């Protein structure tokens, strides 16, 4: 075995040695106390729940009792609240294991393969002979995207306390235990007790709603019902805000530590004894096509961010965004975005979609705006020459639904040379603001700064102050272009950034995009450090040279590391902190936002490599076989070798 093992490890290379760290952030914080064996580097989620086969029917409306309707579409998919939440968390990069049972039938076999493909550990998911896999019959109203669901638990009803005890050591090593009410309550309670014994954080999703034993609530750190479930649990109405408050109070009095109520299109709210409720607004409005599994998407995303060390309030915001994306596609798991898709969507919302060509025409600018708003999310702004500001404003006035006012109109002055007289720059700025510009990008005289640092900084600060006077603070954003590529060294980049901030800017911007060297990570880091040191609410704009999702991620993580203290908090970066000035970035990001991810396969290889550092060789091959999804046990050397070779390929 040794030569083959070494070959496999060598092929996987440095990915075998990766380590992650856990940090906290400001806001409402949930302490994730791992038990014995649960280290900060091991941010694992254990999900005890059901795996179902979804059978989905789409119709113009839901049928009345005794009525037969003709539907428009039928589809099958993978579901079950436990599996859905596990898959969503795994797609966002979490390390997830599942405890469940499926039937020894075609549905069960396919569900196991699907979980493995999605990156979920199925070591504790077994097949039961003679009992069907769980099935969910879903009816979707095509007009409203609302749904009704009937589930037949099937094999998951056989999940026992003994099964949970067999997984005790695995639960003990996790950061978070997630449970729902689709599995037998005895097994669910057993898992919660093990987690409580070892200090593992617990999350109970109270779906499908049913009467629960009183001793379950003290075992739950976070209880997550929706409004109908909250009503079923407490017997109290939940149709108004005050009624929701009263129902939650009743639940807290029974011993629940925190209650997070999902409110559908109204967002979500967190309640805790002795504290004011925390409300999180829904994500940006997106046309819903199918809400099936949206609540599971929310909880999977919430869990992924909690185990990564994020504050609960931050995790709630992110989970809202993820669930908001899921409702734009049909199905449950098929609609769930992965981390790369979410990053691409975030980066799109930070773009100043730009056209600053000498041959720009009204028609070209109309096309620019159409592209900026063609899909949700739209870009942060369009950046155009001053003569086109009125055109875009008229488009927004005439068709506000198509061209939302949230799309900012940005223009440029003293562009691109930075050498126009201050009086003309001020006059141009005043005219642009009167025409309706939301943002103004001004170029400083970077050439003077290169020739004489002191004089150049003084002139830059005075210019920025003069332009600031025409851009009311809080109404018109002022971005200062320092042309970092032309300045060429960190000393001048820092000096120019400090002068811009001293003059009162809202953003420091790398470049015009009209020179040989535009945005670079090195210049960005220097400028962001100046921003951080200033202590002011100033953002950074990378202009020119940012062309794909990988480069966008680099700047997002750099901004998060310097301004927020942790690169992993990049999902918190917003359009007040970072912008991308680009003409070609948008199509690349939109392609990434809608494409399928191959991350699951990469994650599996990395997991296999990591296991080699701790497991005996024979166990490694068992892991390879199981994770490859081809068989349940490694009984023969031939099977082991074949599965390992397939993994290498």
C-alpha positions as CSV (number, residue, x, y, z in Angstrom):
1,X,0.0,0.0,0.0
2,X,2.8,2.4,0.8
3,X,3.9,3.4,-2.7
4,X,0.4,4.1,-3.8
5,X,-0.4,6.1,-0.7
6,X,2.7,8.2,-1.2
7,X,1.9,8.7,-4.8
8,X,-1.6,9.9,-4.0
9,X,-0.3,12.2,-1.3
10,X,2.3,13.7,-3.6
11,X,-0.2,14.3,-6.3
12,X,-2.5,16.2,-3.9
13,X,0.5,18.3,-2.9
14,X,0.3,21.3,-0.6
15,X,-3.4,21.2,-0.3
16,X,-2.9,18.5,2.3
17,X,-1.4,21.0,4.8
18,X,-3.9,23.8,4.7
19,X,-5.2,25.1,8.0
20,X,-7.9,27.7,8.8
21,X,-8.3,29.9,11.8
22,X,-11.3,31.1,13.7
23,X,-12.0,34.6,14.7
24,X,-14.8,36.7,16.0
25,X,-16.3,40.0,14.8
26,X,-18.3,42.8,16.3
27,X,-22.0,42.4,16.9
28,X,-24.2,39.8,18.4
29,X,-21.9,36.9,19.1
30,X,-22.7,33.3,19.6
31,X,-19.9,31.5,21.3
32,X,-19.1,28.2,19.6
33,X,-17.6,26.1,22.2
34,X,-16.2,22.9,20.8
35,X,-16.0,19.8,23.0
36,X,-13.0,17.6,23.5
37,X,-11.3,17.2,20.1
38,X,-13.1,20.2,18.6
39,X,-10.3,22.6,17.8
40,X,-10.5,26.1,16.3
41,X,-9.2,24.6,13.1
42,X,-12.0,22.1,13.1
43,X,-15.1,24.1,12.4
44,X,-17.3,21.2,11.5
45,X,-21.1,21.0,11.4
46,X,-23.0,17.9,12.3
47,X,-26.5,17.7,10.8
48,X,-29.0,15.1,12.1
49,X,-32.0,15.0,9.8
50,X,-33.7,13.6,6.8
51,X,-32.7,12.9,3.2
52,X,-35.7,13.0,0.9
53,X,-36.5,12.6,-2.8
54,X,-38.4,15.6,-3.9
55,X,-41.2,15.2,-6.4
56,X,-42.2,18.7,-7.6
57,X,-45.3,19.8,-9.5
58,X,-45.7,23.3,-10.9
59,X,-49.2,24.7,-11.5
60,X,-50.9,28.1,-12.0
61,X,-52.3,27.8,-8.5
62,X,-52.6,25.2,-5.7
63,X,-55.6,23.0,-5.8
64,X,-58.6,23.2,-3.5
65,X,-59.8,20.2,-1.6
66,X,-61.2,17.6,-4.0
67,X,-60.0,19.5,-7.1
68,X,-57.9,18.2,-9.9
69,X,-55.7,20.7,-11.7
70,X,-53.5,20.3,-14.8
71,X,-49.9,21.3,-14.0
72,X,-47.4,22.8,-16.3
73,X,-44.2,21.0,-15.2
74,X,-42.9,18.1,-13.1
75,X,-39.4,17.7,-11.7
76,X,-37.5,15.5,-9.2
77,X,-34.7,16.6,-7.0
78,X,-32.9,15.9,-3.7
79,X,-34.4,17.3,-0.6
80,X,-35.1,16.8,3.1
81,X,-34.5,19.6,5.5
82,X,-31.4,18.0,7.0
83,X,-29.9,17.3,3.6
84,X,-30.8,20.7,2.2
85,X,-29.2,22.5,5.1
86,X,-26.1,20.3,4.9
87,X,-25.7,20.8,1.2
88,X,-26.1,24.6,1.4
89,X,-23.5,24.8,4.2
90,X,-21.1,22.6,2.3
91,X,-21.5,24.7,-0.9
92,X,-20.4,27.8,1.1
93,X,-17.3,26.0,2.2
94,X,-18.3,24.5,5.6
95,X,-17.1,21.0,6.7
96,X,-20.3,19.1,7.1
97,X,-21.2,15.6,8.2
98,X,-24.7,14.0,8.1
99,X,-26.4,11.5,10.4
100,X,-29.4,9.9,8.7
101,X,-30.9,6.8,7.1
102,X,-32.1,6.2,3.5
103,X,-33.8,3.3,1.8
104,X,-31.9,0.5,0.0
105,X,-33.5,1.6,-3.2
106,X,-32.6,3.8,-6.2
107,X,-33.6,6.9,-4.4
108,X,-31.3,6.1,-1.5
109,X,-28.4,5.2,-3.6
110,X,-28.7,8.4,-5.6
111,X,-29.1,10.5,-2.5
112,X,-25.8,9.1,-1.1
113,X,-24.0,9.9,-4.3
114,X,-25.4,13.4,-4.3
115,X,-24.3,14.2,-0.7
116,X,-20.8,12.9,-1.5
117,X,-20.7,15.0,-4.7
118,X,-21.8,18.1,-2.7
119,X,-19.0,17.6,-0.2
120,X,-21.0,16.2,2.7
121,X,-19.5,13.4,4.9
122,X,-21.9,10.4,4.8
123,X,-20.0,8.1,7.2
124,X,-23.1,8.0,9.4
125,X,-25.7,7.8,6.7
126,X,-26.8,4.2,6.3
127,X,-29.2,2.3,4.0
128,X,-32.1,0.3,5.4
129,X,-33.5,-2.7,3.6
130,X,-37.2,-3.2,3.1
131,X,-38.2,0.4,3.7
132,X,-38.4,3.2,1.1
133,X,-36.4,6.3,1.2
134,X,-38.1,9.4,2.4
135,X,-40.2,11.3,-0.2
136,X,-41.5,14.9,-0.3
137,X,-44.4,15.8,-2.6
138,X,-44.1,19.5,-3.4
139,X,-46.7,21.6,-5.2
140,X,-45.6,25.1,-6.4
141,X,-47.8,28.0,-7.3
142,X,-46.1,29.4,-10.4
143,X,-47.5,32.9,-10.0
144,X,-46.6,33.5,-6.3
145,X,-43.8,30.9,-6.0
146,X,-45.4,29.7,-2.7
147,X,-45.5,26.0,-2.1
148,X,-47.2,23.2,-0.1
149,X,-45.4,20.0,0.9
150,X,-46.3,16.6,2.1
151,X,-43.5,14.4,3.4
152,X,-43.3,10.6,3.8
153,X,-40.3,10.0,6.2
154,X,-39.6,6.4,5.1
155,X,-36.2,5.1,6.2
156,X,-35.4,8.1,8.4
157,X,-38.0,6.9,10.8
158,X,-35.6,4.1,11.6
159,X,-32.9,6.5,12.9
160,X,-32.5,5.4,16.5
161,X,-30.8,6.5,19.7
162,X,-28.3,3.7,19.1
163,X,-27.4,5.3,15.8
164,X,-26.8,8.6,17.5
165,X,-24.6,7.0,20.2
166,X,-22.5,5.3,17.5
167,X,-21.7,8.8,16.2
168,X,-21.0,10.3,19.7
169,X,-17.3,10.9,19.0
170,X,-18.1,12.6,15.7
171,X,-20.7,14.9,17.3
172,X,-18.3,15.7,20.1
173,X,-15.7,16.9,17.6
174,X,-18.0,19.4,15.9
175,X,-18.6,23.1,16.5
176,X,-22.3,23.1,15.7
177,X,-25.1,20.5,15.8
178,X,-28.1,21.2,13.5
179,X,-31.4,19.2,14.0
180,X,-34.9,19.5,12.6
181,X,-38.1,17.6,13.4
182,X,-38.2,15.2,10.4
183,X,-36.2,12.5,12.3
184,X,-37.6,10.6,15.3
185,X,-37.7,12.9,18.3
186,X,-35.9,10.3,20.5
187,X,-32.9,10.4,18.1
188,X,-33.0,14.2,17.9
189,X,-33.0,14.5,21.7
190,X,-30.1,12.1,22.0
191,X,-28.0,14.2,19.7
192,X,-28.9,17.4,21.5
193,X,-27.9,15.8,24.8
194,X,-24.5,14.6,23.5
195,X,-23.9,18.1,22.1
196,X,-24.8,19.7,25.4
197,X,-22.6,17.4,27.3
198,X,-19.6,18.4,25.2
199,X,-20.3,22.1,24.8
200,X,-21.2,21.9,21.1
201,X,-23.5,24.7,20.0
202,X,-27.0,23.5,19.1
203,X,-29.5,24.8,16.5
204,X,-33.0,23.5,16.3
205,X,-35.1,24.1,13.2
206,X,-38.7,23.5,14.3
207,X,-39.9,22.1,11.0
208,X,-42.2,20.4,10.5
209,X,-43.9,21.8,13.5
210,X,-45.1,19.4,16.1
211,X,-45.6,19.2,19.9
212,X,-42.3,18.8,21.6
213,X,-41.2,17.7,25.1
214,X,-40.6,20.5,27.5
215,X,-37.0,19.4,28.2
216,X,-35.9,20.0,24.6
217,X,-35.7,23.8,25.0
218,X,-32.8,24.0,27.5
219,X,-30.8,21.9,25.1
220,X,-31.1,24.4,22.3
221,X,-28.8,27.5,21.9
222,X,-30.7,28.7,18.9
223,X,-34.3,27.8,18.0
224,X,-35.3,28.7,14.4
225,X,-39.0,28.6,13.6
226,X,-40.9,30.5,10.9
227,X,-44.2,32.3,11.8
228,X,-46.6,29.3,11.2
229,X,-44.2,27.0,13.2
230,X,-44.0,29.5,16.0
231,X,-47.8,29.6,16.2
232,X,-48.0,25.8,16.2
233,X,-45.3,25.5,18.9
234,X,-46.9,28.0,21.3
235,X,-50.6,27.9,20.4
236,X,-50.5,31.7,20.1
237,X,-51.2,33.9,17.0
238,X,-48.3,35.3,15.0
239,X,-50.0,37.5,12.4
240,X,-48.7,40.8,13.8
241,X,-45.3,42.0,15.2
242,X,-46.7,42.2,18.7
243,X,-48.1,38.7,18.5
244,X,-44.8,37.3,17.3
245,X,-43.1,39.0,20.2
246,X,-45.6,37.4,22.7
247,X,-45.2,34.0,21.1
248,X,-41.4,34.2,21.3
249,X,-41.5,35.3,24.9
250,X,-43.5,32.1,25.7
251,X,-40.8,30.0,24.0
252,X,-38.0,31.8,25.8
253,X,-39.8,31.2,29.2
254,X,-39.7,27.4,28.4
255,X,-35.9,27.5,28.3
256,X,-34.8,28.4,24.8
257,X,-31.7,30.6,24.9
258,X,-32.2,32.5,21.6
259,X,-35.1,32.4,19.1
260,X,-34.5,33.4,15.5
261,X,-37.8,33.8,13.6
262,X,-37.6,33.8,9.8
263,X,-40.2,36.2,8.4
264,X,-40.1,35.3,4.7
265,X,-40.0,38.4,2.5
266,X,-39.9,40.5,5.7
267,X,-36.4,39.2,6.7
268,X,-35.8,37.7,10.1
269,X,-35.7,38.7,13.8
270,X,-33.6,37.5,16.7
271,X,-35.0,37.4,20.2
272,X,-33.1,36.8,23.5
273,X,-34.3,37.2,27.1
274,X,-33.3,40.6,28.5
275,X,-32.2,42.1,25.1
276,X,-33.9,44.1,22.5
277,X,-34.9,42.1,19.3
278,X,-32.5,42.4,16.4
279,X,-34.2,42.7,13.0
280,X,-32.5,42.0,9.8
281,X,-34.0,43.4,6.6
282,X,-34.5,41.0,3.6
283,X,-32.0,40.9,0.8
284,X,-32.3,43.2,-2.2
285,X,-35.6,42.6,-4.0
286,X,-35.3,39.7,-6.4
287,X,-38.1,38.1,-8.4
288,X,-39.0,34.8,-6.7
289,X,-39.6,31.8,-8.9
290,X,-39.7,29.0,-6.3
291,X,-39.5,29.4,-2.5
292,X,-39.0,25.6,-2.0
293,X,-36.1,25.0,0.4
294,X,-35.4,28.8,0.9
295,X,-35.7,28.4,4.7
296,X,-33.1,25.5,4.6
297,X,-30.8,27.6,2.4
298,X,-31.0,30.4,5.0
299,X,-30.2,28.0,7.9
300,X,-27.4,26.3,6.0
301,X,-25.8,29.6,5.2
302,X,-26.3,30.8,8.8
303,X,-24.6,27.7,10.1
304,X,-21.7,28.0,7.7
305,X,-21.0,31.5,8.9
306,X,-21.4,30.8,12.6
307,X,-18.8,28.0,12.6
308,X,-16.5,30.3,10.7
309,X,-16.6,32.6,13.8
310,X,-18.9,35.3,12.4
311,X,-21.2,37.3,14.7
312,X,-24.8,36.1,14.6
313,X,-26.1,39.4,13.3
314,X,-23.5,39.3,10.4
315,X,-24.4,35.6,9.7
316,X,-28.1,36.5,9.6
317,X,-27.5,39.2,7.0
318,X,-25.4,36.9,4.8
319,X,-28.0,34.1,5.2
320,X,-30.7,36.4,4.0
321,X,-28.7,37.2,0.9
322,X,-28.1,33.5,0.2
323,X,-31.7,32.5,0.6
324,X,-32.7,35.5,-1.6
325,X,-30.6,34.0,-4.4
326,X,-32.1,30.6,-3.9
327,X,-35.7,31.7,-4.6
328,X,-34.7,33.0,-8.1
329,X,-34.2,29.4,-9.3
330,X,-36.4,26.3,-9.4
331,X,-36.1,23.5,-6.9
332,X,-34.4,23.2,-3.5
333,X,-30.7,22.1,-3.7
334,X,-30.5,22.9,-7.4
335,X,-31.2,26.5,-6.5
336,X,-28.5,26.8,-3.8
337,X,-25.6,29.1,-4.6
338,X,-22.0,28.3,-3.7
339,X,-19.4,30.7,-2.2
340,X,-17.9,31.7,-5.5
341,X,-21.3,32.6,-6.9
342,X,-22.1,34.7,-3.8
343,X,-18.7,36.4,-4.1
344,X,-19.4,37.2,-7.7
345,X,-22.8,38.7,-6.9
346,X,-21.2,40.8,-4.1
347,X,-18.5,42.1,-6.5
348,X,-21.1,43.0,-9.1
349,X,-22.8,45.2,-6.5
350,X,-19.5,47.1,-6.1
351,X,-18.8,47.9,-9.7
352,X,-18.9,51.4,-11.2
353,X,-19.7,50.1,-14.8
354,X,-17.7,52.5,-16.9
355,X,-17.6,53.9,-20.4
356,X,-15.2,56.8,-20.8
357,X,-14.4,56.7,-24.5
358,X,-14.0,59.7,-26.8
359,X,-16.4,58.0,-29.1
360,X,-19.2,57.6,-26.5
361,X,-22.7,58.4,-27.8
362,X,-26.2,58.5,-26.3
363,X,-26.9,55.1,-27.7
364,X,-23.7,53.6,-26.2
365,X,-24.5,55.1,-22.8
366,X,-28.1,53.7,-23.0
367,X,-26.6,50.3,-23.7
368,X,-24.1,50.7,-20.8
369,X,-27.0,51.4,-18.4
370,X,-29.1,48.5,-19.8
371,X,-26.3,46.1,-19.1
372,X,-25.8,47.5,-15.6
373,X,-29.4,46.8,-14.6
374,X,-30.0,43.7,-16.8
375,X,-29.8,41.3,-13.8
376,X,-30.1,41.4,-10.1
377,X,-28.0,42.7,-8.4
378,X,-27.3,45.7,-10.6
379,X,-24.0,47.5,-10.4
380,X,-23.3,50.2,-7.8
381,X,-23.0,52.9,-10.4
382,X,-22.4,53.8,-14.0
383,X,-19.4,56.0,-14.6
384,X,-19.7,58.3,-17.6
385,X,-18.6,61.7,-18.9
386,X,-20.5,64.8,-17.6
387,X,-22.4,65.4,-20.8
388,X,-24.3,62.1,-20.3
389,X,-25.5,62.6,-16.7
390,X,-28.8,64.2,-17.8
391,X,-29.5,61.3,-20.2
392,X,-29.2,58.7,-17.4
393,X,-31.2,60.8,-15.0
394,X,-34.0,61.0,-17.6
395,X,-33.9,57.3,-18.1
396,X,-34.4,56.7,-14.4
397,X,-37.2,59.3,-14.2
398,X,-39.1,57.9,-17.1
399,X,-38.7,54.1,-16.2
400,X,-38.0,53.9,-12.5
401,X,-38.8,50.2,-12.3
402,X,-36.3,49.3,-15.1
403,X,-33.6,51.8,-14.1
404,X,-33.8,52.1,-10.3
405,X,-32.6,55.1,-8.4
406,X,-30.3,52.9,-6.4
407,X,-28.0,52.8,-9.5
408,X,-25.7,55.8,-8.9
409,X,-24.6,58.1,-11.6
410,X,-20.9,58.8,-11.4
411,X,-19.0,61.3,-13.6
412,X,-15.4,62.5,-13.9
413,X,-13.7,65.9,-13.8
414,X,-10.1,67.0,-14.5
415,X,-10.0,63.8,-16.5
416,X,-7.7,62.2,-17.4
417,X,-4.7,64.6,-17.2
418,X,-5.3,66.1,-13.8
419,X,-3.9,69.4,-15.1
420,X,-6.9,71.6,-15.7
421,X,-7.2,75.0,-13.8
422,X,-8.9,74.6,-10.4
423,X,-11.6,77.1,-11.4
424,X,-12.6,75.0,-14.4
425,X,-12.6,71.8,-12.4
426,X,-14.9,73.4,-9.8
427,X,-17.2,74.8,-12.5
428,X,-17.5,71.4,-14.2
429,X,-18.2,69.7,-10.8
430,X,-20.9,72.2,-10.0
431,X,-22.6,71.7,-13.4
432,X,-22.4,67.9,-13.0
433,X,-24.0,68.0,-9.6
434,X,-26.7,70.3,-10.9
435,X,-27.4,67.8,-13.7
436,X,-27.9,65.1,-11.1
437,X,-24.6,63.3,-10.6
438,X,-24.5,61.2,-7.4
439,X,-20.7,60.8,-7.4
440,X,-17.8,62.7,-8.8
441,X,-14.3,61.3,-9.6
442,X,-11.6,64.0,-9.7
443,X,-8.0,63.5,-10.9
444,X,-5.3,65.3,-8.9
445,X,-2.2,66.7,-10.6
446,X,-0.1,63.6,-10.1
447,X,2.6,64.9,-12.4
448,X,3.3,67.8,-10.0
449,X,3.4,65.4,-7.1
450,X,6.0,63.4,-8.9
451,X,8.1,66.5,-9.6
452,X,7.7,68.0,-6.1
453,X,6.1,65.9,-3.4
454,X,5.4,68.8,-1.0
455,X,3.9,71.1,-3.7
456,X,2.0,68.3,-5.3
457,X,0.4,67.2,-2.0
458,X,-0.5,70.8,-1.2
459,X,-2.1,71.3,-4.6
460,X,-4.0,68.0,-4.4
461,X,-5.4,68.8,-1.0
462,X,-6.5,72.3,-2.1
463,X,-8.2,70.9,-5.2
464,X,-10.0,68.2,-3.3
465,X,-11.3,70.8,-0.8
466,X,-12.5,73.0,-3.6
467,X,-14.4,70.2,-5.3
468,X,-15.7,68.9,-2.0
469,X,-17.4,72.3,-1.5
470,X,-19.5,71.6,-4.6
471,X,-20.3,68.0,-3.5
472,X,-22.5,68.1,-0.4
473,X,-21.3,65.7,2.2
474,X,-23.7,62.7,2.4
475,X,-25.4,63.6,-0.9
476,X,-22.7,63.5,-3.5
477,X,-19.7,61.1,-3.1
478,X,-16.3,62.4,-4.0
479,X,-13.7,60.0,-5.2
480,X,-10.1,61.2,-5.8
481,X,-7.9,59.5,-8.5
482,X,-4.3,59.6,-7.6
483,X,-3.0,57.6,-10.6
484,X,-1.0,55.2,-8.5
485,X,0.6,53.5,-11.4
486,X,2.2,56.8,-12.5
487,X,3.3,57.7,-9.0
488,X,5.2,54.4,-9.1
489,X,6.3,54.0,-5.4
490,X,4.7,53.6,-2.1
491,X,5.9,56.8,-0.6
492,X,4.2,58.9,-3.2
493,X,1.0,56.7,-3.2
494,X,0.8,57.2,0.6
495,X,1.4,60.9,0.3
496,X,-1.3,61.4,-2.4
497,X,-3.8,59.3,-0.4
498,X,-3.2,61.3,2.7
499,X,-3.7,64.6,0.9
500,X,-6.9,63.3,-0.7
501,X,-8.3,62.3,2.7
502,X,-7.2,65.5,4.3
503,X,-9.1,67.4,1.6
504,X,-12.3,65.6,2.5
505,X,-12.8,62.8,-0.1
506,X,-15.1,59.8,0.3
507,X,-12.9,57.4,-1.7
508,X,-9.3,57.2,-2.8
509,X,-9.1,55.7,-6.3
510,X,-6.1,54.1,-8.0
511,X,-6.3,55.3,-11.6
512,X,-8.1,56.7,-14.6
513,X,-7.7,53.5,-16.6
514,X,-6.0,55.5,-19.3
515,X,-2.4,54.8,-18.3
516,X,-0.1,51.8,-18.6
517,X,-0.3,50.6,-15.0
518,X,-3.6,50.8,-13.3
519,X,-4.8,49.1,-10.1
520,X,-2.4,46.7,-8.4
521,X,-2.7,44.8,-5.1
522,X,0.5,46.6,-3.9
523,X,-0.9,50.0,-4.5
524,X,-4.3,49.0,-3.0
525,X,-2.6,47.8,0.2
526,X,-0.8,51.0,0.6
527,X,-3.9,53.1,0.0
528,X,-6.1,51.0,2.3
529,X,-3.6,51.3,5.1
530,X,-3.8,55.1,4.8
531,X,-7.6,54.8,4.9
532,X,-7.5,52.6,8.0
533,X,-5.0,54.9,9.8
534,X,-7.1,58.0,9.1
535,X,-10.0,56.6,11.2
536,X,-12.4,58.2,8.7
537,X,-15.3,56.6,6.8
538,X,-13.3,56.6,3.5
539,X,-13.5,53.9,0.9
540,X,-11.1,52.5,-1.8
541,X,-11.7,52.2,-5.5
542,X,-9.6,49.8,-7.7
543,X,-9.9,51.1,-11.3
544,X,-8.5,49.4,-14.3
545,X,-7.0,45.9,-14.5
546,X,-9.6,44.1,-12.5
547,X,-11.0,41.6,-15.0
548,X,-12.3,38.5,-13.3
549,X,-13.7,36.9,-10.2
550,X,-10.3,35.8,-8.9
551,X,-8.9,39.3,-9.0
552,X,-12.1,40.7,-7.5
553,X,-11.7,38.2,-4.6
554,X,-8.2,39.4,-4.1
555,X,-9.3,43.0,-3.6
556,X,-12.3,42.0,-1.4
557,X,-10.1,40.0,0.9
558,X,-7.4,42.7,1.0
559,X,-10.1,45.3,1.9
560,X,-11.6,43.1,4.6
561,X,-8.2,42.3,6.1
562,X,-7.1,45.9,6.4
563,X,-10.5,47.6,7.2
564,X,-12.3,44.8,9.0
565,X,-9.3,43.0,10.5
566,X,-9.9,39.6,8.8
567,X,-9.8,38.6,5.2
568,X,-12.6,36.1,5.8
569,X,-15.0,38.9,6.5
570,X,-14.9,39.9,2.8
571,X,-18.6,39.2,2.5
572,X,-19.2,42.2,4.8
573,X,-17.5,44.6,2.5
574,X,-20.0,47.0,0.9
575,X,-20.1,49.8,-1.7
576,X,-19.1,52.4,0.9
577,X,-15.8,50.6,1.5
578,X,-14.8,49.2,-1.9
579,X,-15.6,49.9,-5.6
580,X,-14.3,48.5,-8.8
581,X,-14.0,50.9,-11.8
582,X,-14.2,48.6,-14.8
583,X,-15.7,48.1,-18.2
584,X,-15.0,44.4,-18.7
585,X,-15.4,43.0,-15.2
586,X,-19.3,42.8,-15.2
587,X,-19.7,40.1,-17.8
588,X,-17.0,37.9,-16.2
589,X,-18.7,38.1,-12.8
590,X,-22.2,37.5,-14.2
591,X,-20.9,34.4,-15.9
592,X,-19.3,33.2,-12.6
593,X,-22.5,34.0,-10.6
594,X,-24.6,31.7,-12.8
595,X,-22.1,28.9,-13.5
596,X,-22.0,25.5,-11.8
597,X,-19.1,25.0,-9.4
598,X,-16.5,22.2,-9.4
599,X,-15.5,23.1,-5.8
600,X,-17.0,20.0,-4.3
601,X,-14.6,17.7,-6.1
602,X,-11.6,19.9,-5.1
603,X,-12.9,19.9,-1.5
604,X,-13.1,16.1,-1.4
605,X,-9.5,15.8,-2.7
606,X,-8.3,18.2,0.0
607,X,-10.2,16.3,2.7
608,X,-8.6,13.0,1.6
609,X,-5.1,14.6,1.7
610,X,-5.7,16.0,5.2
611,X,-6.8,12.6,6.5
612,X,-3.5,11.1,5.4
613,X,-1.7,13.1,8.1
614,X,-3.6,11.4,10.9
615,X,-5.1,8.1,9.7
616,X,-3.5,4.7,9.1
617,X,-3.1,3.8,5.4
618,X,-5.9,1.2,5.5
619,X,-8.3,3.8,6.9
620,X,-7.3,6.3,4.2
621,X,-8.4,3.8,1.6
622,X,-11.7,3.3,3.3
623,X,-12.1,7.1,3.3
624,X,-11.3,7.3,-0.4
625,X,-13.8,4.6,-1.3
626,X,-16.6,6.1,0.8
627,X,-16.0,9.7,-0.3
628,X,-15.8,8.7,-4.0
629,X,-19.4,7.6,-3.5
630,X,-18.9,4.3,-5.3
631,X,-19.4,1.8,-2.4
632,X,-20.1,1.8,1.3
633,X,-17.2,-0.3,2.6
634,X,-13.6,-1.1,1.6
635,X,-13.4,-4.9,1.7
636,X,-11.0,-5.7,-1.1
637,X,-7.7,-4.3,-2.1
638,X,-8.8,-4.1,-5.8
639,X,-11.8,-1.9,-4.8
640,X,-9.4,0.3,-2.8
641,X,-7.0,0.7,-5.6
642,X,-9.6,1.4,-8.2
643,X,-11.3,4.1,-6.1
644,X,-8.0,5.7,-5.3
645,X,-7.0,5.8,-9.0
646,X,-10.4,7.3,-9.9
647,X,-9.9,10.0,-7.3
648,X,-6.5,10.8,-8.7
649,X,-7.9,11.1,-12.2
